[in-house]
Amino acid sequence: MLKCSPSYVVKVVSSAHIFGMGDVTLRGAGIQLLSGNLSRMLLADCEQNEDAPLTISVLEFTSVLVEIGVDDSIVSPLVLFCVQYVLVNHEHWRYKSKHVRWKVTSKVFELMRKCIKEFQNIKNIGRTIQDVLLNDLSIANTLCRIMCITSQSLERLFVSHIYELKVIKGLENAVYSALDITYSLLDISKDNLSGLPVFHQVMLSSSTKPIPLFSAVVSLVSYSRNSVIQIAAAKVLSVLCNTAAKVQPYLTDSICLVSEDLQIRSLSASVHGILDVEATRNEDLFVAVIEMLTSVALYQPAFFISISSTLPYLDDKASNTQHKDIQLLKAPALGSLSSMKTGLFDSVMQALDGSRALFDSGSPILLSVLKLLKTLWQGVAQYISILEIFRNSGVFWKKLSSCFLASDAQVHPSIESLNGDDILHSAYRFKCQAMVLEIMAYDMFLQRKMTEDEMPESGINEQPKGSSEQRLSTRIADPNNPPGGSQDILSNLCESTIMGNLIQQFSSCDYRNKFIFQAKIAVNLCIVDLIAKVSNCCAGSLSLPLVEKIYQIFGKLREQPAFSSLLEHYSLYGYSDFYYHLQGELEGREISPGPFKELSKYLLQLELFKSDDRDNEGDNLSNGDVYLYDIHACRQILHWNSGIIQIGRHQRWLQRTCCSTCVKQM
């Protein structure tokens, strides 16, 4: 009932005081729940009932309240009660069936994930819940006790006859959920660290029990029984490297950045195994590991070299520096290129074997590999020996540039004739091509730098004499420019028609003002439709924050002078006349000057459903997409599949705007 008609059900629940709470403060309500009958009822439920139905129902009910956007005195104390009392204490309760404990754990984690997802939507309690999750030591320690486990420990459970399969699967699900929550909390706060929250201190500490989180995720990446855990562990390792690099000014305790040599060797073997096999079997796992390597290369260069070379060792001198508790990895001897070649180089080359097919299909594999290569070229000072293997391989450059040949062989219709999926695919192809060109540009700058460093000082400013052909021959004969390298590939592209065709394709994807305007008009059409529904008590399954927003817009709209002049007209025909004026403008018929035009201009300024600029900000690991309207978020907010509003015919304008903006900002 909550999902079908949240506005009505929440109103009834609020007036019923089903948990025995009146009009009390947030903290007072939480204390009342904790000291009241509810905590005793849940404890008795788990001890006396087979599946703890009451406990599960309370957790599910609270999750639905958060999901539909309830933001008042009901959900706040319930959420805090669940995450501060149930999560922390439920592991000590006595259950009739052992697997029920993990079922309760999973339900609490499901609630936490929804809270994290809704931080921006439920603003009144969102900040309170976020502060609790980031600064409550007991919550952080509980997460660590569940997810800080090695792959060997999980493997031993399967050969033991002590635990039922349901218990083991429940533990696996809990480990995955804890990793996913940890990733989300670290990720959403990594760019807004004004200090070092308790949660971050625990996750980065080398004294975390039972084992440091870094050691746990390094081990869990190799847990091949469950690829979901592997993916979650790889994502946590990625964000840990990022966070550790950014919290250095706030260090007050030891921080664990490395693990034992044996674990790093095991991680290296697992990474190479995944890259060699999973590209065709498990695309998500392959991409997660590549993105993990990209993050490690970007924020922890020495650790990346250790993984790629499989020859890590500790620098004793570095361990005696200012922060004695921080273990730092020293890069292995850079002469051991053979191990690097058989590891990272072969894995990348294998991934690029099907680069043309990946380019045509829009697979994220190719884009993730290109991001890794771009990161290596950007950090050339640390990775020069690794890059030499790639730079000297003509086969590598040939595979890398195959996406240009694939694009040149395709027919490129205009954007107006494409649907949303086709334009997204075009944006993907442009991003891949742009990244390849960036890699080539970095390599040519590197080649120039290496040549200048090798030239005697007196000859640095001397330019080769002769014709342009002779100067070109001089550059190509440069030992730092291997045959078939980036300069040769780019020269061949420029001499053919490929580069000209690419420039024409890129320049044709300009900022389409017509699409942008039509998308905004479609949103206006949606707003008027929603106002009509909500004002007639037909909110249906629309979320509570959206219903509240629509009421606010309706109130502001009624304050406009243009609305007052049309009040009598609206009283006769409702909102249909304004709706059809907007529909005509969407179809190309401009609204004539007057009250309707003024109201349309006012709605255009509201920018409802417009993507937050913060959602479009990202680092080197982001996709680089810039959305005017996020279609997936709009679907979720509006429940398009529920049939509450009939605006499916306007969806294509939003899709095209989203995609064309993405192409422009590539």
Secondary structure, 3 states (H helix, E strand, C coil): CCCCCHHHHHHHHHHHCCCCCCCCCHHHHHHHHHHCHHHHHHHHHHHHCCCCHHHHHHHHHHHHHHHCCCCCCCHHHHHHHHHHHHHHHHHHCCCCCHHHHHHHHHHHHHHHHHHHHCCCCCHHHHHHHHHHHHHCHHHHHHHHHHHCCCHHHHHHHHHCCCCCHHHHHHHHHHHHHHHHHHHHHHHHHCCCCCCCCHHHHHHHCCCCCCCCHHHHHHHHCCCCCCHHHHHHHHHHHHHHHHHHHHCHHHCCCCCCCCCCHHHHHHHHHHHHHHHHHHHHHCHHHHHHHHHHHHHHHHHCHHHHHHHHHCCCEECCCHHHCCCCCCCCEECCCCCCHHHHHHHHHHHHHHHHCCHHHHHHHCCHHHHHHHHHHHHHHHCHHHHHHHHHHHHCCHHHHHHHCHHHHHHHCCCCCCHHHCCHHHHHHHHHHHHHHHHHHHHHHHHHHHHHHHHHHHCCHHHCCCCCCCCHHHHHHHHHCCCCCCCCCHHHHHHHHHHCCHHHHHHHHHHHCCCCHHHHHHHHHHHHHHHHHHHHHHHCCCCCCCCHHHHHHHHHHHHHHHCCHHHHHCHHHHHHHCCHHHHHHHHHHHCCCCCCCCHHHHHHHHHHHHCCCECCHHHHCCCCCCCCCCCCECHHHHHHHHCHHHCCCCCHHHHHHHHHHHHHHHHHCC
